[in-house]
Amino acid sequence: MTAAATTLKIEHLEFAVTVDAGRRVISDATIHVADGVITAVEKSEALVDLPADRVIDGRRKVATPGFLNGHLHISYAHAVRGIFPDDVQDRLAQVFLMQSAMTAEEEYVTTLLGLTEMLLTGTTTLVDPGTTRFPEATLAAYEAAGCRVMIGEHVTDRANAVNLPVYETADAIGAMQRSVASLDGRLDGRVRAWTMPFSLQVCSGELLQAAKAIADETATMMTLHHGGSMGRSGPSPTRQLADLGVLGPNVVLSHCMGLSDEEVRIIADTGATVVMCPSTVTKSGGGIAEHGRLPELLEAGVAVALGTDSVNSSNFTDLVRVMQLAATVYKDARGDTRLVPPETAVELATRTGAAALGVGDRLGAVEVGRRADIVLFDTARPQWRGLTDPVRNLVHSSSGDSVDTVIVDGRVVVDAGRATFVEDVWALIEDVERAGARIRHATGISHPTSWPII
């Protein structure tokens, strides 16, 4: 990895989309960084004499905060990407069977390739919601890539149909305790360990209460997969979590499709937060028109982040594409163009998303005092022009493929469109594809292509 300059200056940016408290968009902007912290964000003329160890030319570039992906199963899916037809019926059962066949080395190279894709498209922080089997192996990938990660071990203590391992309740609690104790704060604090019970449906009340207690006692967070009451009878799933006492500001509920009005109120009243994955919902026919409640959650004051799930769910990790979905699907579903404007979509991937993930005090904005996680987009591309409003162009016209530079904690990890932490990307791809072939053979899982390959 490229070593961090003690001081860094990005000067003469065409625009800096700061997402700061005033939501300033600064033309001809300069950003100064010292020891991984943003120390100045101003018009270039105000900082012209400020020195730095490295100076980056920001002309024809737009700066944004680094994006936060609140739900990304990163450790297994790249090895078997694209294996499933869109209408596969038991995808999760096959997914977790293939994951169980992975070795530590395979999980390492698959994670590293996923991080490469993620960082090349501007995401600097992710939540891997519990599917990593060999965290010590994958920590080497996180160390190399230089990104931030919230990690943990997902646990269940009830039988399930998706091949998740089932623990005795005491063993599941112990696994979460060990995971938090051994992982939290690693890599100079870029790693946070959360408790990760899989879902209400496959976890007992005792296990969920223990997960929340561990998160409380260790000043960390808890996340679980969650869906609402639409189409169900009896007390809503969200009401059940509230009655168990396991909702609060350190609890992140992922997916959250099908919430009732009461459930939206419960989430808001308890201070819990939400991650939504619109790319997975649209690909799987999840019914955003009927079941999506993002506008209601935002109206209720709930902090919401965006996620991409896995590359066998949405099949990509580019949060710019997800921002565009978030900013358009509700307009179409409800016939109201006022819903989720592009500015809100950017907030979900940055400032608001950071708040949802418990890091809103230090990430999610290009603002003095925050950690220097910064993305530079190359606007000397047809899809960016003409350029009058960088926020609209970012969300509605571009993609993560136009990322030029990515900085995490003041370190340049993508430079001129190249990942600085991987010497030979093609060799890494070959390692991952060999892993995928072995896993498919070991599990016997395959699906014919719709068109013949000859």
Secondary structure as GFF3:
##gff-version 3
##sequence-region A 1 454
A	DSSP	beta_strand	7	17	.	.	.	ID=ss1
A	DSSP	beta_strand	25	34	.	.	.	ID=ss2
A	DSSP	beta_strand	37	43	.	.	.	ID=ss3
A	DSSP	three_ten_helix	44	47	.	.	.	ID=ss4
A	DSSP	beta_strand	54	57	.	.	.	ID=ss5
A	DSSP	beta_strand	61	65	.	.	.	ID=ss6
A	DSSP	beta_strand	67	69	.	.	.	ID=ss7
A	DSSP	three_ten_helix	77	80	.	.	.	ID=ss8
A	DSSP	alpha_helix	91	100	.	.	.	ID=ss9
A	DSSP	alpha_helix	104	120	.	.	.	ID=ss10
A	DSSP	beta_strand	123	127	.	.	.	ID=ss11
A	DSSP	alpha_helix	135	145	.	.	.	ID=ss12
A	DSSP	beta_strand	148	151	.	.	.	ID=ss13
A	DSSP	beta_strand	154	155	.	.	.	ID=ss14
A	DSSP	alpha_helix	169	183	.	.	.	ID=ss15
A	DSSP	beta_strand	191	193	.	.	.	ID=ss16
A	DSSP	beta_strand	196	197	.	.	.	ID=ss17
A	DSSP	three_ten_helix	200	202	.	.	.	ID=ss18
A	DSSP	alpha_helix	205	217	.	.	.	ID=ss19
A	DSSP	beta_strand	222	227	.	.	.	ID=ss20
A	DSSP	alpha_helix	237	244	.	.	.	ID=ss21
A	DSSP	beta_strand	251	257	.	.	.	ID=ss22
A	DSSP	alpha_helix	261	270	.	.	.	ID=ss23
A	DSSP	beta_strand	273	276	.	.	.	ID=ss24
A	DSSP	alpha_helix	278	283	.	.	.	ID=ss25
A	DSSP	alpha_helix	288	291	.	.	.	ID=ss26
A	DSSP	alpha_helix	294	299	.	.	.	ID=ss27
A	DSSP	beta_strand	304	306	.	.	.	ID=ss28
A	DSSP	alpha_helix	319	326	.	.	.	ID=ss29
A	DSSP	alpha_helix	329	334	.	.	.	ID=ss30
A	DSSP	alpha_helix	342	349	.	.	.	ID=ss31
A	DSSP	alpha_helix	351	356	.	.	.	ID=ss32
A	DSSP	beta_strand	374	378	.	.	.	ID=ss33
A	DSSP	three_ten_helix	382	384	.	.	.	ID=ss34
A	DSSP	alpha_helix	390	396	.	.	.	ID=ss35
A	DSSP	three_ten_helix	400	402	.	.	.	ID=ss36
A	DSSP	beta_strand	403	408	.	.	.	ID=ss37
A	DSSP	beta_strand	411	415	.	.	.	ID=ss38
A	DSSP	beta_strand	418	419	.	.	.	ID=ss39
A	DSSP	alpha_helix	425	443	.	.	.	ID=ss40
###
